Amino acid sequence: MNRLGAWPLFALLLLLALALGLAAEGDAQVSSVPSVSNPGPRGLKALFTWLKEGGADVRAGATPLTELPPEIATVVIPAPVAATLTDAERAALRRGLERGATVVLLVARGASTHELADLVTVRGSPAPELSPTPTDGVGSTVSVTSQVGALVGVSALRVASERALRVIDPDAVPLTSPPVLWVRRVGEGALYVAAGADLAENARLDLADNAVLWRNLAARGPMWFDESHHVARASQTPTVNLWATGLQFLFAAALFVASRGARLGPVRAEPPAPLRSSTEYVEAMARLTRRAHLEPELVEALRRQLRLTLHERLGVALALPDGERARLVAQALGWSELDAAALFTDGRFTSLSQRLARLEAQLSGRAAT
């Protein structure tokens, strides 16, 4: 392919990469998770950054609510959907409230009463709908009826134009009209309950008096944004594969016990191991010496011992040549000249050892007679 023909292909790949990048960016912006790391309209990153740059002690973490630092004054739980509050977390929040802490529970729309037990009871029937703001088709402005606690200096709040919230606890007090924000005293602390994360979302932080509300809450001390309920917890229920593996293990264990425990007859004694012959031992030693390159030296040592033995047993002079010694051995012992000559010409350690053993046995028998 020439250069002119490659340009259209390169242009197509560039456009494809650009489209994928824009699609990924678009997906990130339209995320509906109310997380402090979400920069989209439904996220809380603008609120978290604004409070932090304003000097407030704001923190965020994915640790369970049972492990919060003791110095935290305000806990913000933004619309938990992926994972619900556990019994231990609700008990920990109640203990914190009784000690004087503030908890802002932004209830996810559709949350059941069971998920919020021991904290607040949300009415299951729908509450009156809000009226959309003409200049903001996705939001509504509600008026504050009681400027107490964190709502000091707050006259109006901007929320989503969806259904409001109804809390049926007798000691819960609505703070807005229509009721989208409630407060309930628990011990020395205050529990604020709102419908959804509307009051904290990036799209509405600079509308009405939403920012004033969060500034008042941050002024109470260190604030913690809960991120642990935006990710579903891993299921602890044993899977089908785990059960199948366990059953296979039990079957194999039962089969092993049955095979080792039941016998078809009396136990036989173990057969004795065959003993090694002297020839195998000599051959093994020969292979070892051959690999160690010691065979020539051993052969020469055997020949020196042979000459001494012939001198002592047959009176063969040490000064005689090997050929003459072979002739005398053949005459004295009745060997053939070829076998006698092999005593001095065989260069293999194994065969030479066997010949010397034969010679030693014959000389010993001759001396005995």
Summary of the structure (lengths in Angstrom):
residues: 369
radius of gyration: 49.1
end to end distance: 103.9
largest distance: 139.4
contacts: 1014
relative contact order: 0.10
helix: 46%
strand: 15%
